Amino acid sequence: MNAPPHRRLDPAIFNLPVGRLRAGYYSDAYFNFAKELLEAEDRHPRVVMQVFQKHDSVLGGIDEAIAILKTGAGTMTPAGVWTPGWDQLTVHALDEGAPVAPYETVLTIEGDYPLFAHLETVYLGSLARRSLVMRNVRAVVDAARGKPVLFFPARHDHWLVQTGDGWSAHIAGAIGVSTDAQASWWGGRGVGTVPHALIAAYGGDTVAAARAFATRFAGEMNVTVLVDFDNDSLRTAVAVADALGDDLWGVRLDTSESLVDRCLEDLGDSAPRGVSIELARRVRAGLDDAGHGGTGIVVSGGFRAERITAFEEAGAPVDTYGVGSSLLQGENDFTADVVRVDGRPCSKVGREEWPNPRLELVT
């Protein structure tokens, strides 16, 4: 379930590279130069930094951004001793998962600018990445109208982003993620289906692979089997359901967008390619006719919010949607601006202070 509102995640959960954050290792060099110059000149402007983005979106990465400030703000003494700076900052923020409007202020940081100048690149990057995932996941969750959505984009990006992406998907409403890393921040586990590679390892025999998989794992998970290995999803789905019985939770349709499943060949040139509404209907009817009305249907392969909406409006007999690469597409960039210096308005033209009564003090 989603994290309780108004409760920030413990900074320790993010496993941040604290030493490198403090050293500006991941920061744009000009922020490091600014910090170095201001400290060398003993110049300590007290600023208000304002953070926003330009879309109707869902705020992700805010707890991570706060953790970056809590652990990374401060200064190094001439003797090489780090002096923490968080207690000298006043930070207000919206909650993780909060809906945000274009140009709405989501975070303000007030304090001696050199204490946190070197962190801007890092906290903005966290907000941008996590909000992108959260916004995209929320869109497909809303489109699915209460049906479960599985978060399946792990293979489409670098493995290092999995933990935070999985958390963002979880907060946005995804019912499951595919890797243990993605589920780690709330103590969950990755979920999945009998993969094509395992079917191949059993000589291309989906039933044999499914039977072996269920024998080992049926008590630990909802066993779901890919049934498109032979591009004959209806026949394979019924054969798997006959073989596994109550050990089978569902079948997964994942037909290539370049192929017409064999059970649709009677439609001739009008037959839809890939995973279609008609394919789901025929597999559902076939399972029902074979006495497997309780077997669920998962669909995957090229799904995004618009396609899920079309399936739902058509009443497609789908129980769960698996969504992958589309959840990582697009952009949701954040910007930070100094809007006040030593109590006086001071900002780039067009970036004046935009107070937001929704912000809450972060302790």
N, C-alpha and C positions, 0 to 999 in steps of 0.2 A: 504494500500500500504506500501511498505517497507520504512524504515526510510531514509531520505535524506543522501547521503554520507557526510562524514566529519563533522557530527553533533553528538556530544556525548549526550547520555541521561542524564538528570538531576539526580545527585546522590539521590535526595530526592525520586525519583520514586521507588527505590529499598527497601525503608523502612528498612534500615539496623539497626541491634541492635548495635548502635555505641559504647555504653559503654562496652559491652561484647567484641566487636572486639578489642577495645583499651586495654582491660585487658587480651587479649589472650585466652579468654574462648573457642573459637572454633579452637584454634591452637594446633599443635603438641607441646608437653611440651618442647621439646628440643629447639625450637625456642624461647620460653619464657625464658628459662634458659640462652640462648645465649644473649638475649637482656639485661636481668638482670645483667649478669656478665660484659658485655661491659660497661654498664652505671656505675656500681659500680667501675670499674677500670678506669673510665673516658677515655676509649679507643674509638676513633671515626674514624674507617677506612672509607674512602670514596670509595665505591665500585660501580661497574657496575654489575647489576644482569640481566641475559639473560634468556628468557623464550622461550621454543620450544616444539614441539611434533613430533611424528614419522610417521604420515600418510599423504596421500593426503586427505585434509580435508577442512572444512569451519569453519572459526573462529567465535565462539560464546562466549558470556560472557565477552568480552573485556571491554565493557562499565561498566559492573558490577565490574570487577576487578579494573578498574580505580576509580570507586566510593569507593571501599574498601580502596584504597590507599588515596584518598582525605579525607576521614572521619576518617580513622583509624591510619594513620601515625602520629607519634609524641612521646612525652615522658611525664611521670608524674613527677612533681617536688616533692622534699621531703615534701612540704607542701600539697601535694595532689591535685595540680592544673594541669590540662592537658595543655600541650603546643603543638599546632598543628605542624606537620612537612611537610605537602604537599608542601608548598612554598619553602622548602629547597631541594626538589627533582627535578630531570630532568627526565621526562618520555616520551618515544617514543613508539608508538603502531600502529598496523594495524587497519583497520576499522572493525566494526561488519559486519559479512557476507563476509569478504574477503576470497578468496580461498587461501589455504596455502599448501606448499609442505613439505615433510618430512624434519625435522631438520631446517626448516626456522624459524628464530627469529621473534616472533610475538609481543614481548614486551621487553623493557629494562627499568630498573629503576636505576638511578644514584644518589647517595647521601650518607649521613652518615648512615651506615648500621643499627645501633640500632633504628633509626627512623621507620624502616619498617620490621625489622627482624621477628616480631611476626605475620606478615600478610601473610606469604608465603603459609601456608596451605589453607587459605581461598580463596585467589585469584586464586591459582592453581585449587582448587576444582570447582570454578565458571567456569573457562575456560574449564575444563574437561567435566563437565556435559552439559553445553550449546553447546559446539562444537560437542559432541556426537549426541545430538538431531538435531543440524543444519545439520551436515553431513548426517545423516540418512534421514532427510526430503528432503534435496536437491536431494538425490539419487532417491527417489520415485517421486519427482516432475519432474525430468528430464525423468524418465521412462514413466511418464504419457503423455509426449509430448504435453503439453499445456492444458490438461484436468485438472479440479480442483481436488485438494487433500484435504481431510478433516482430521484433526489431532485429532485422537480419542484414545490416550493412557492414559487418566486421571485415569481411574479405575485400571490401572496396576502399580501404584506407589503411594507413599505417597503424600497427598494433598499439603504439603508445597512446593513441587517443581513445582507446576502448573504455577505460574506466569512467571517465567523465561523460562520454557520449552515452554510455549505458544508464548512468544516473539521470541524465537529462531526459532520455526516453522514458524511464520509469516515472519520473515526476510528471511528464506530459501525458501519461496514461497507457503506455505500452504494457501489455500483460506479461510479456516475456522477452528475454534477450538470449543471444545465442552463445555467449562465452561467459565463463566464470568471472573474467575480469570486468565485463560490463555489469555484472550483478554484485560486484564485491562491496560497493559502498553501502548497500543495505543488507548484506549478508545472504544474498540469494545464490542461485546456481544457473548456469546456462541451460537452455532447453534446445531440442532439435528433433530431427526426423531421421529415419533410416536413409543415409545418403546414397547417391548414385555410385560412388566409389565402392561402397560395401557391397552393393548389388553386383557390381563388376567382379569383385573379389569372390563372389559365389557363382561365377561363370555366367553372369547375366540373369540369374534366376531370382526374381524379386521375392517370390514366395519363400524360397530357401533362406535368403538373407533376412527376411522379415521374421521368419519362424525362429532363427537363431538369435536375432536381436531381442525378440520378445521373451525367449526363454531366459536370457540373462538379465534383462532390464525391466520387465513388465511391472515388477513391484516397486520400482523406483521412479517411474515417469509415465506420462501418457504416451504410449507407443503410437507414433504416427509414421506412415510409410509413403515415400515417393512412389508413384505408380506410373510414371511416364517413360521408364527406361526403354520399353519396346514400342513407345508411341501408340499404346493401345490401353489407354487409361481405364476405360470401363471394364474391359475383361480383366485387367490386372487388379483393379480395386476389388472386384467381386472375388477373385481367386485368393487375394490376401485376406479378405474378411472371412471367407470360408475356412481358411487355414488357421487363423489366429483366434477367431471367435471373440470371447469377452476380453482377451488380452489386447485387442486392437482398439485404440481410441479413435483414430482417424486416418484418412488418406490425404496425401498432398498432391495437388495438380500443379505441374511445373513445366508444361509443354513449351518447347521452343517457339518463339514468335515467328519462326520461319517455316513451321510445320503445321499441317492439319492432322489432328488426332484421327486414328483409324475409325473410331466410332462416329465420326462426322463425315466420312467420305461419301455417304449417300446424298449429301447436300451439294455435291459437285462443285462447280466454280464458286458458289456462294458460301461455301464452308468457311467459317472463321478460322484464322490461324492462332496458334498459341493458346493460352488459357482464356477461354471465352465463357460467356454466360450460358450458351447452349451446351458447352462441354460439361459445365458444372451441373446443369439440369439433367443431362443424360446419365452422368455418373450417379447422381442422387437417385434417379429413378431405378437404375440398375441395382444399386445397393438395396433400395427398399423392396424391389421385386424379389431379391434373393434373401430377404428376411433380416437385413442388416440396417434397419431404420435408425439404430442408435449410433451408427458409425459417422463420425464427423468428417467434414470436408474443409481442408485448408487449401487456399490458392496462393500462388506466388509467381513471380516473374514479371517484372516491369510495372508493378503497381505503384500508383501515386494517388493523391486525394481525388482527383477528377475521375479516375477510372473506378475507384472504389464507389464513388457516388453513383456512377452509371450502373454498377452491379446492384447496389442497394435499391435504386429506383426501379430497376427491372425485377426486383424480387428474387435475385439469384440465390440458390440454395447453398450459401457459403456460411460456414461457422466461424472461420478464423482467416484473417488476412496476414500473409507474410510479406513484409515490405523491406526492400534493401537499399540500393544505391540512391534512389530518389530522396531518401531522408538526409543525405549529405550534400545535396545540390542547392545552389543559390548562394546568397550572401546575406549577412546580418551584421554589418560593421558597426562598431561603437566609436564615438568620438569623446575626447575629454578636453575641456577648456577651462582655463583660469577665468573666473568671472568676477572675483573680488580680491583686492590686495589691501592688506592692513585696514580692513573695514570699509574701503571705498570701492564702488563699481569700477572694474577695469577688465575689459574683455576685447577680443577681436570683434570687429564690426559684424553684426548679425548673429553673434553668439552671446547675447546678454544673459543675465541670470534668469532662469525660469524656475521659480520656486514650485515645489510639488508637495502639497499637504499629505500625500500618501506615504512619504518617506518616514521611516522610523529610525530612531537612534540605535546604533549598534554598539554593544558593550563587549 
